[in-house]
Amino acid sequence: MSEADNAWLVETGGRQHQVEVEHTSLTGKIVVKVDGEPMADDRMLFREKEVSFDLDGSNVLVNVDWANAGLSARSALHVDGKFVEPMRR
């Protein structure tokens, strides 16, 4: 698991959701899932990638950027501008 592979539990609109980021460093592919369903599927190819979406009326921003000279990636999640600690790292 790379540092970009993170999961968060967030509560929006009175409902709890699990947001996950999966990253494959060889291809640069990232997948953002909410409650197991893909929300975004893209490639970052040596650049920072931001994925933003609405979840029960809240703005969710997932940021994935390169780390360790491009050998791995890391991700962060913000809900309505507030940083959310990941469940695992």
Residue frames relative to the residue before (quaternion, step in Angstrom):
aa qw qx qy qz dx dy dz
M 1.0000 0.0000 0.0000 0.0000 0.00 0.00 0.00
S 0.3143 -0.7331 0.5659 0.2089 3.59 -0.86 0.89
E 0.6671 -0.4876 0.3661 0.4280 3.56 -1.27 0.18
A 0.6077 0.5597 -0.3594 0.4339 3.59 1.17 -0.43
D 0.6009 0.5435 -0.3710 0.4537 3.59 1.17 -0.41
N 0.1980 0.7817 -0.5558 0.2023 3.53 -0.12 1.32
A 0.1412 -0.7524 0.6335 0.1124 3.51 -1.33 0.34
W 0.1017 -0.7837 0.6123 0.0248 3.52 -1.10 0.80
L 0.2440 -0.6969 0.6447 0.1980 3.54 -1.25 0.54
V 0.0155 0.7982 -0.6001 0.0502 3.56 -0.74 1.08
E 0.2370 -0.7436 0.6049 0.1582 3.53 -1.18 0.61
T 0.0880 0.7736 -0.6191 0.1029 3.53 -0.75 1.12
G 0.8458 0.0948 -0.0844 0.5182 3.55 -0.97 0.84
G 0.6690 -0.5172 0.2942 0.4454 3.58 1.12 0.65
R 0.6621 0.4548 -0.3075 0.5102 3.59 1.28 0.20
Q 0.3540 -0.7199 0.5568 0.2155 3.56 -1.10 0.71
H 0.0610 -0.7918 0.6077 -0.0075 3.56 -0.98 0.97
Q 0.2685 -0.7120 0.6150 0.2068 3.54 -1.26 0.45
V 0.1247 -0.7677 0.6273 0.0396 3.55 -0.83 1.09
E 0.0506 -0.8081 0.5868 -0.0110 3.58 -0.86 0.99
V 0.1447 -0.7420 0.6458 0.1071 3.54 -1.23 0.62
E 0.0693 -0.7604 0.6451 0.0290 3.54 -0.95 0.98
H 0.0495 -0.8072 0.5879 -0.0178 3.56 -0.90 0.95
T 0.1529 -0.7533 0.6339 0.0853 3.55 -1.01 0.89
S 0.3343 -0.7995 0.4630 0.1862 3.58 -0.30 1.25
L 0.6175 0.5658 -0.3636 0.4078 3.63 1.02 -0.61
T 0.7867 0.2938 -0.1511 0.5216 3.58 0.98 -0.81
G 0.4366 -0.6992 0.4577 0.3331 3.59 1.22 -0.35
K 0.4367 0.7132 -0.4528 0.3092 3.59 1.24 0.15
I 0.0495 -0.7673 0.6386 0.0312 3.55 -1.06 0.85
V 0.0943 -0.7575 0.6441 0.0499 3.52 -1.17 0.72
V 0.1347 -0.7574 0.6358 0.0632 3.56 -0.89 1.02
K 0.0565 -0.8061 0.5890 -0.0118 3.57 -0.77 1.10
V 0.1368 -0.7386 0.6524 0.1002 3.54 -1.23 0.64
D 0.8327 -0.0730 -0.0193 0.5485 3.54 -0.65 1.18
G 0.7371 -0.4458 0.2060 0.4642 3.55 1.02 0.93
E 0.6448 0.5082 -0.3181 0.4741 3.61 1.27 -0.19
P 0.4669 -0.6891 0.4705 0.2929 3.63 -0.77 0.94
M 0.1956 -0.7634 0.6086 0.0926 3.57 -0.97 0.99
A 0.7893 0.0043 0.0322 0.6132 3.57 1.12 -0.70
D 0.0222 -0.7605 0.6483 -0.0281 3.52 -1.11 0.82
D 0.2229 0.7875 -0.5253 0.2328 3.57 -0.29 1.25
R 0.3803 -0.6702 0.5738 0.2774 3.53 -1.36 -0.05
M 0.2815 -0.7807 0.5332 0.1638 3.56 -1.01 0.73
L 0.0593 -0.8736 0.4827 0.0189 3.60 1.23 -0.41
F 0.7860 -0.3954 0.1644 0.4459 3.53 0.35 1.39
R 0.6563 0.4115 -0.3580 0.5214 3.55 0.99 0.78
E 0.5917 -0.5603 0.4398 0.3775 3.53 -1.25 0.38
K 0.1333 -0.7879 0.5978 0.0633 3.57 -1.07 0.72
E 0.0878 -0.7749 0.6247 0.0401 3.56 -0.93 0.96
V 0.0858 -0.7618 0.6413 0.0330 3.53 -1.01 0.89
S 0.0300 -0.8035 0.5935 -0.0360 3.55 -0.68 1.13
F 0.1352 0.7858 -0.5950 0.1008 3.56 -1.00 0.83
D 0.4849 -0.6391 0.5192 0.2949 3.53 -1.33 0.39
L 0.0065 -0.7825 0.6222 -0.0220 3.55 -0.97 0.90
D 0.8239 -0.1682 0.0543 0.5385 3.57 -0.34 1.29
G 0.7429 -0.4152 0.2216 0.4760 3.60 0.98 0.82
S 0.6334 0.4881 -0.3402 0.4947 3.60 1.26 0.05
N 0.4057 -0.6917 0.5420 0.2514 3.57 -1.12 0.70
V 0.1006 -0.7870 0.6083 0.0195 3.57 -0.70 1.14
L 0.0495 -0.7863 0.6159 -0.0063 3.56 -0.89 1.00
V 0.0865 -0.7647 0.6383 0.0190 3.55 -0.79 1.11
N 0.0865 -0.7911 0.6053 0.0160 3.56 -0.82 1.06
V 0.0420 -0.7742 0.6315 0.0001 3.57 -0.88 1.02
D 0.0723 0.7991 -0.5942 0.0565 3.57 -0.80 0.97
W 0.6070 -0.5903 0.4134 0.3349 3.53 -1.29 0.47
A 0.0860 -0.7710 0.6303 0.0284 3.54 -1.18 0.72
N 0.8216 0.2636 -0.1730 0.4750 3.57 -1.32 0.19
A 0.6767 -0.5248 0.2777 0.4354 3.56 0.80 1.11
G 0.7311 -0.4449 0.2349 0.4609 3.57 1.02 0.82
L 0.5291 0.6522 -0.4023 0.3644 3.60 1.25 0.07
S 0.7845 0.0789 -0.0586 0.6123 3.58 1.21 -0.33
A 0.3086 -0.7331 0.5732 0.1969 3.55 -1.30 0.02
R 0.1768 -0.7525 0.6201 0.1344 3.54 -1.31 0.28
S 0.1864 -0.7959 0.5696 0.0855 3.56 -1.14 0.58
A 0.1094 -0.7597 0.6388 0.0528 3.52 -1.32 0.53
L 0.1798 -0.7779 0.5947 0.0944 3.56 -1.18 0.60
H 0.0673 -0.7663 0.6387 0.0177 3.53 -1.09 0.88
V 0.1164 -0.7576 0.6384 0.0706 3.56 -1.06 0.81
D 0.8261 -0.0851 -0.0168 0.5568 3.55 -0.62 1.21
G 0.7433 -0.4420 0.2047 0.4586 3.56 0.97 0.96
K 0.6435 0.5133 -0.3250 0.4657 3.61 1.25 -0.07
F 0.4693 -0.6786 0.4995 0.2642 3.57 -0.91 1.01
V 0.1648 -0.7677 0.6145 0.0765 3.56 -1.05 0.87
E 0.4185 -0.7019 0.5229 0.2423 3.58 -0.85 1.00
P 0.4388 -0.6969 0.4901 0.2856 3.61 -0.92 0.81
M 0.5598 -0.5886 0.4651 0.3520 3.56 -1.28 0.45
R 0.7969 0.0179 0.0158 0.6037 3.59 1.04 -0.76
R 0.1377 -0.7874 0.5969 0.0685 3.53 -1.25 0.48
